[in-house]
Amino acid sequence: MRIGQAEIHSAVDKMEDPIKMTEQGIREMREDLDSALQASAQVRAMAIRTKNEKTKKEAEAQDYSNKAILLLTKAQKGEVEMAQAEKLAREALTLKENLLLEVKSLEEQLATHEKAADDIQKNVEILRFNITKWENELKTLKSRIKVSRATKEVNKQMAQIDSNSTISMLERMKEKVEEEEALAQAYGDIAKSSKSVDDEINKVIGEETNNVNQELEEIKKKLGISSSEK
């Protein structure tokens, strides 16, 4: 990774966003992964070409060996002079030996390429593992930061309740409501009181009227005046 541990710690100490740092680290690892995959493909292609070349050289060497045998067989049958056959067979075997030397060199190259390809593949697997690990950690980190920020805002609001006089304001509103309720009750009591006075007056007046009527009836009775007469 191009982001050093010291730089990471320094950034965190400076309160820089750890999510951005993690995302940058993942991007760099993906770039490294792409480069490793390209290198792996190139090395494996070299190994394949080397293996094919080795197989071809081995076949050519075997062909020269067969030709040497065929030449000596023909000389033995008298189809070719023995001296000429031996000369040609010797040249064929020499070419065979040269080819086998090339085969040996190709075998060494092939082993080198295959080892390099295996090493690169290991690095690819490590990078893939680390990318997956970091992506999971990033998801967790994002969730934790979201929760912590939400919690911070709630706590901040709770901490500011007294400072912004919310409680005092609610208390004043409560007092105002209680005043309005008391005032309404007072008007109600006054209304009831006024009505009671009127009722009492009417009651007294009514009683006096009844007394007068009763007295009038008694007088008329003494005088022998019928109640129906006017």
Secondary structure, DSSP 4 states (H G I P E B T S, - for coil): --S-HHHHHHHHHTT--HHHHHHHHHHHHHHHHHHHHHHHHHHHHHHHHHHHHHHHHHHHHHHHHHHHHHHHHHHHTTSS-HHHHHHHHHHHHHHHHHHHHHHHHHHHHHHHHHHHHHHHHHHHHHHHHHHHHHHHHHHHHHHHHHHHHHHHHHHHHHHTTTTTTHHHHHHHHHHHHHHHHHHHHHHHHHHHHHHHHHHHHHHHHHHHHHHHHHHHHHHHHHHT--TT--
